[in-house]
Amino acid sequence: MKNLGFTLPGLANFYMHGQWVALGGGLPPAGFNGRALARILCKKHGKRFAAAE
């Protein structure tokens, strides 16, 4: 099994996020995936990613 990823083929500018996107599901993976997606979007748009602890 593998992660589903954040995008779907054929849908430009569409990103999936939620508890069912990662293996195992649940809230902790959703939080980690939200951060990963934010980092991807920042890189795509040339923005610096900075997260508060």
N, C-alpha and C positions, 0 to 999 in steps of 0.2 A: 504494500500500500504506500501511497505517497500523498503529500499535501496537494490540495486542489489548485492552489495558486490564487492570485488576486485578480486575474483577468479572464475573459472569455474570448475565444477566437471570433473575429467578425464584429465585435462591439468595441468601437474606438472610444476611449475616455471612459470606460466602464470598469470599476474596481469593486470586487466583492470583499466584504469584511464581516466577520461574525463568528459565533461559536462553532459553526459547522465547517468552516473553511480549513481548519487544521485537524490533524489526527487527534483523536481523543475527545475533542470538543470541550465545551465548558468555558467558564469565565477566564481562568488564567491564560489559556492559549489565545483567547480573543483579545486580551490586553496586549500580549506580546505581538500578536499579528497587527493590531492597530498601530503600534509603534513602528513596526517594520514597514507597513504601508505608508505611514507618514514620512518615513525616511526615503522611500522610493519616490514619492510625489515631490518631496523637496529637491531631490537630485534631478528629477525630470525637469523641474521648473527653475533650476539654477539657484535654489535657495539653500542657505546653511541650515542644517538640522540641529536643533538644540532642545533637549528635553530636561525638565526639572525633575529632580529626584524627590 
